[in-house]
Amino acid sequence: MPSETTLILSDGTRVVEYAWPAHGSDVGSLLLVHGLGEHARRYDHVAAAITALGLEVRAYDQRGYGRSGGARATLPHAGALVDDARWMFERLAESRRAEGDARAPFVLGHSMGGAVVARAVTGGWIAPRGMILSSPALLPRVNVAERWATSLGARLFPGLRVPNGVPRDRLSHDPAVERALASDPGVHDRVTPRAVAFMLDAGRRAVADAPRCRVPTLLQVAGDDRIVDPAAAIRFAERLPAGVGTLRVYDALYHEIYNEREPDRTAVLADLATWLRARLA
């Protein structure tokens, strides 16, 4: 079980942070940023795989999600999630420096969290030791009409909470995942025009700025993703400078690659561990 800390952001929003200590020799740290409609504790098994490598893992329920404060799925402004990620990253880096570890943390983002992380890194707001993007929401699957409505809605009704339209039976091939989501009080199905507009804008800007990125990057992409368009993540990888990016596409997997049925889940986590281990050598 991780330890928990309640933090207060600069605007007064309460955020719950979770910490999993490294196993064995401590060789660094990693900040994990979850996706739309979920919360950080859905990544206990991911944290276990990472702490086994000697990395401390921190994660937090983003504002409006899980046990953190804020109206569900609502953003006070378009850049709020990136600002929060920057604050959490700097907090982790400072705490590590106080313990004598001057190495920057790694950062991992899934889905919407991947859009947050990709934008924070390519925009120059954080400089991690390495970046992992899991099924990043660089281009959510919305059609042209929905995109127009979202753009207009973000201006007129930015905080309007509507169903996010995510088909839970297309998140994973493991039926136990769908059942767990249905009974999880920390999960909700709301989204706002501002949140969708943020993901569309963050993805577009991240892809545009990818050639300037010098942070070692692992992209783990679901090839049969029904939630986000994997082509955007592949395009991001292609635009990274030579030697910076590593792309892994899992052709038959759905969006939540870390929650897929076995043996796929173990294989995906093994790829993550292999990539991290190479950067810890």
C-alpha positions as CSV (number, residue, x, y, z in Angstrom):
1,M,0.0,0.0,0.0
2,P,1.3,3.5,-0.8
3,S,1.6,6.2,1.7
4,E,-0.8,9.2,1.2
5,T,-0.3,12.9,1.6
6,T,-2.9,15.6,1.1
7,L,-1.6,18.7,-0.6
8,I,-3.0,22.1,-1.4
9,L,-2.4,23.6,-4.8
10,S,-1.9,27.4,-5.2
11,D,-5.6,27.9,-6.0
12,G,-6.7,26.1,-2.9
13,T,-7.6,22.8,-4.6
14,R,-6.9,19.7,-2.4
15,V,-4.9,17.0,-4.1
16,V,-4.1,13.5,-2.8
17,E,-0.6,12.2,-3.6
18,Y,0.5,8.6,-3.3
19,A,4.1,7.3,-2.8
20,W,5.5,3.8,-3.3
21,P,9.0,3.4,-2.0
22,A,11.7,1.8,-4.1
23,H,12.6,-1.8,-3.5
24,G,16.3,-2.5,-2.8
25,S,18.8,0.1,-3.9
26,D,17.2,3.5,-4.6
27,V,18.2,4.6,-8.1
28,G,15.8,7.4,-8.7
29,S,12.1,8.4,-8.9
30,L,9.2,8.5,-11.3
31,L,6.0,10.6,-11.4
32,L,2.9,8.9,-12.8
33,V,-0.1,10.9,-14.2
34,H,-3.4,9.0,-14.7
35,G,-6.0,9.4,-17.4
36,L,-9.5,10.6,-18.0
37,G,-12.2,9.6,-15.5
38,E,-10.0,7.4,-13.3
39,H,-7.5,7.8,-10.4
40,A,-4.0,7.0,-9.4
41,R,-4.7,3.9,-7.4
42,R,-5.6,2.0,-10.6
43,Y,-1.8,1.9,-11.2
44,D,-0.8,0.0,-8.1
45,H,0.4,-2.9,-10.2
46,V,2.3,-0.5,-12.5
47,A,4.0,1.1,-9.5
48,A,5.0,-2.4,-8.2
49,A,6.7,-3.1,-11.5
50,I,8.6,0.2,-11.4
51,T,9.6,0.1,-7.7
52,A,11.0,-3.4,-8.3
53,L,13.7,-1.6,-10.4
54,G,14.7,0.6,-7.5
55,L,12.6,3.7,-8.4
56,E,10.4,5.5,-6.0
57,V,7.0,6.2,-7.6
58,R,4.8,9.1,-6.9
59,A,1.3,9.6,-8.3
60,Y,-1.6,11.9,-7.6
61,D,-5.3,12.0,-8.3
62,Q,-5.7,14.9,-10.7
63,R,-8.0,17.8,-9.8
64,G,-11.6,16.7,-10.3
65,Y,-10.7,13.0,-10.2
66,G,-10.4,10.3,-7.5
67,R,-10.1,11.6,-4.0
68,S,-8.8,15.0,-5.0
69,G,-10.9,18.1,-4.8
70,G,-12.4,20.2,-7.5
71,A,-15.6,19.7,-9.4
72,R,-15.6,16.4,-11.3
73,A,-13.8,16.7,-14.7
74,T,-13.8,20.5,-14.5
75,L,-10.8,22.7,-15.2
76,P,-10.5,26.3,-14.0
77,H,-8.5,27.1,-17.1
78,A,-7.1,25.2,-20.1
79,G,-3.6,24.8,-18.7
80,A,-4.6,23.7,-15.2
81,L,-3.6,20.1,-15.6
82,V,-0.2,21.0,-17.0
83,D,0.4,23.5,-14.2
84,D,-0.5,20.9,-11.7
85,A,1.8,18.3,-13.2
86,R,4.6,20.8,-13.2
87,W,4.0,21.6,-9.5
88,M,3.9,17.9,-8.6
89,F,7.1,17.2,-10.6
90,E,9.0,20.0,-9.0
91,R,7.8,18.9,-5.6
92,L,9.1,15.4,-6.2
93,A,12.4,16.7,-7.6
94,E,12.9,19.0,-4.6
95,S,12.2,16.2,-2.1
96,R,14.7,14.0,-3.9
97,R,17.4,16.7,-3.9
98,A,16.8,17.1,-0.1
99,E,17.7,13.4,0.2
100,G,20.8,13.8,-1.9
101,D,19.5,12.7,-5.2
102,A,20.1,15.4,-7.9
103,R,18.8,13.2,-10.7
104,A,15.5,14.4,-12.3
105,P,12.5,12.1,-11.9
106,F,11.2,10.1,-14.8
107,V,7.6,10.8,-15.8
108,L,4.8,8.5,-17.1
109,G,1.5,9.6,-18.4
110,H,-1.5,7.5,-19.6
111,S,-4.2,8.7,-22.0
112,M,-5.2,12.2,-20.9
113,G,-2.2,12.0,-18.5
114,G,-0.1,11.3,-21.6
115,A,-1.3,14.5,-23.2
116,V,-0.5,16.4,-20.0
117,V,3.0,14.9,-19.8
118,A,3.8,15.4,-23.5
119,R,2.7,19.0,-23.4
120,A,4.6,19.7,-20.2
121,V,7.8,18.2,-21.6
122,T,7.6,19.6,-25.2
123,G,6.6,23.0,-23.9
124,G,9.7,23.1,-21.7
125,W,7.8,23.2,-18.3
126,I,9.5,20.1,-16.9
127,A,12.7,18.3,-17.8
128,P,12.5,14.7,-16.7
129,R,15.2,12.0,-16.9
130,G,12.9,10.2,-19.3
131,M,9.3,10.2,-20.5
132,I,6.9,7.3,-21.0
133,L,3.6,7.8,-22.8
134,S,1.0,5.1,-22.6
135,S,-1.8,5.4,-25.2
136,P,-1.4,9.2,-25.0
137,A,-4.5,11.2,-25.8
138,L,-2.7,13.3,-28.4
139,L,-5.8,13.0,-30.6
140,P,-9.0,11.8,-28.9
141,R,-11.4,10.0,-31.3
142,V,-13.9,12.8,-32.0
143,N,-15.4,13.6,-35.4
144,V,-15.3,17.0,-37.2
145,A,-18.7,18.0,-35.9
146,E,-17.9,17.1,-32.3
147,R,-14.6,19.0,-32.6
148,W,-16.4,22.1,-33.8
149,A,-18.9,21.7,-31.0
150,T,-16.2,21.2,-28.5
151,S,-14.3,24.3,-29.6
152,L,-17.5,26.4,-29.4
153,G,-18.5,24.8,-26.1
154,A,-15.1,25.5,-24.6
155,R,-15.8,29.2,-25.1
156,L,-19.5,29.3,-24.2
157,F,-19.9,26.5,-21.7
158,P,-16.4,25.4,-20.7
159,G,-17.5,23.7,-17.4
160,L,-20.6,21.9,-18.8
161,R,-20.3,18.3,-17.6
162,V,-21.5,15.7,-20.1
163,P,-20.9,11.9,-20.5
164,N,-17.4,11.3,-21.9
165,G,-18.6,8.6,-24.3
166,V,-15.8,6.2,-23.5
167,P,-17.0,2.6,-24.2
168,R,-15.7,0.7,-21.1
169,D,-15.8,-2.6,-22.9
170,R,-13.2,-1.2,-25.3
171,L,-10.7,-0.2,-22.7
172,S,-9.4,-3.8,-22.2
173,H,-10.1,-7.3,-23.5
174,D,-10.1,-8.4,-19.8
175,P,-13.8,-8.4,-18.7
176,A,-12.7,-8.1,-15.1
177,V,-11.4,-4.5,-15.8
178,E,-14.9,-3.4,-17.0
179,R,-16.5,-4.9,-13.9
180,A,-13.9,-3.2,-11.6
181,L,-14.6,0.2,-13.2
182,A,-18.3,-0.2,-12.7
183,S,-17.9,-0.8,-9.0
184,D,-15.1,1.8,-8.4
185,P,-16.4,4.9,-6.6
186,G,-13.3,6.8,-7.7
187,V,-14.2,6.5,-11.4
188,H,-16.7,8.7,-13.2
189,D,-17.8,9.2,-16.8
190,R,-17.9,13.0,-17.0
191,V,-16.0,15.3,-19.3
192,T,-16.2,19.0,-20.1
193,P,-15.7,20.9,-23.4
194,R,-12.6,22.6,-21.9
195,A,-11.0,19.3,-21.0
196,V,-11.5,17.9,-24.5
197,A,-10.3,21.1,-26.1
198,F,-7.2,20.9,-23.8
199,M,-6.4,17.4,-25.1
200,L,-6.9,18.4,-28.7
201,D,-4.7,21.5,-28.3
202,A,-2.1,19.7,-26.2
203,G,-1.8,16.9,-28.6
204,R,-1.4,19.2,-31.6
205,R,1.2,21.4,-29.9
206,A,3.1,18.3,-28.6
207,V,3.4,16.8,-32.1
208,A,4.4,20.2,-33.5
209,D,7.1,20.7,-30.9
210,A,8.4,17.1,-30.9
211,P,11.5,17.9,-33.0
212,R,12.8,20.1,-30.2
213,C,12.4,17.3,-27.5
214,R,15.7,15.9,-26.2
215,V,14.1,13.8,-23.4
216,P,14.5,10.1,-23.9
217,T,11.0,8.9,-24.7
218,L,9.2,5.5,-24.7
219,L,5.8,5.5,-26.5
220,Q,3.7,2.4,-25.7
221,V,0.8,2.5,-28.2
222,A,-2.4,0.4,-28.4
223,G,-2.8,-0.5,-32.1
224,D,-6.5,-1.3,-31.7
225,D,-7.3,1.8,-29.6
226,R,-11.0,2.8,-29.7
227,I,-10.5,5.8,-27.4
228,V,-7.6,7.8,-28.9
229,D,-6.1,7.7,-32.4
230,P,-2.8,5.8,-32.2
231,A,-1.7,7.6,-35.4
232,A,-1.0,10.8,-33.4
233,A,1.3,9.0,-31.0
234,I,3.1,7.3,-33.9
235,R,3.5,10.7,-35.6
236,F,4.9,12.1,-32.4
237,A,7.4,9.4,-32.3
238,E,8.4,9.9,-35.9
239,R,9.0,13.6,-35.3
240,L,11.3,13.1,-32.3
241,P,15.0,13.6,-33.1
242,A,17.0,10.5,-34.0
243,G,17.9,8.4,-31.0
244,V,15.4,10.1,-28.6
245,G,12.3,8.0,-29.1
246,T,11.4,4.3,-28.7
247,L,8.1,3.2,-30.2
248,R,6.3,0.1,-29.2
249,V,2.9,-0.6,-31.0
250,Y,0.8,-3.5,-29.6
251,D,-1.4,-4.2,-32.7
252,A,-4.2,-6.2,-31.1
253,L,-4.5,-4.4,-27.7
254,Y,-7.1,-1.9,-26.5
255,H,-6.5,1.5,-24.9
256,E,-5.5,0.4,-21.3
257,I,-2.4,-1.6,-22.3
258,Y,-1.3,-1.9,-18.6
259,N,-4.7,-3.5,-17.8
260,E,-5.0,-5.9,-20.8
261,R,-5.5,-9.6,-20.4
262,E,-2.6,-11.9,-19.8
263,P,-0.1,-12.6,-21.1
264,D,-0.3,-9.2,-22.8
265,R,-0.3,-7.2,-19.6
266,T,2.9,-8.8,-18.4
267,A,4.6,-8.3,-21.8
268,V,3.7,-4.6,-21.9
269,L,5.0,-4.0,-18.3
270,A,8.1,-6.0,-19.2
271,D,8.8,-3.6,-22.1
272,L,8.4,-0.7,-19.7
273,A,10.8,-2.3,-17.3
274,T,13.3,-3.0,-20.0
275,W,13.3,0.5,-21.2
276,L,13.7,2.0,-17.7
277,R,16.4,-0.5,-16.8
278,A,18.5,0.5,-19.8
279,R,18.4,4.1,-18.6
280,L,19.3,3.2,-15.0
281,A,22.5,1.4,-16.1
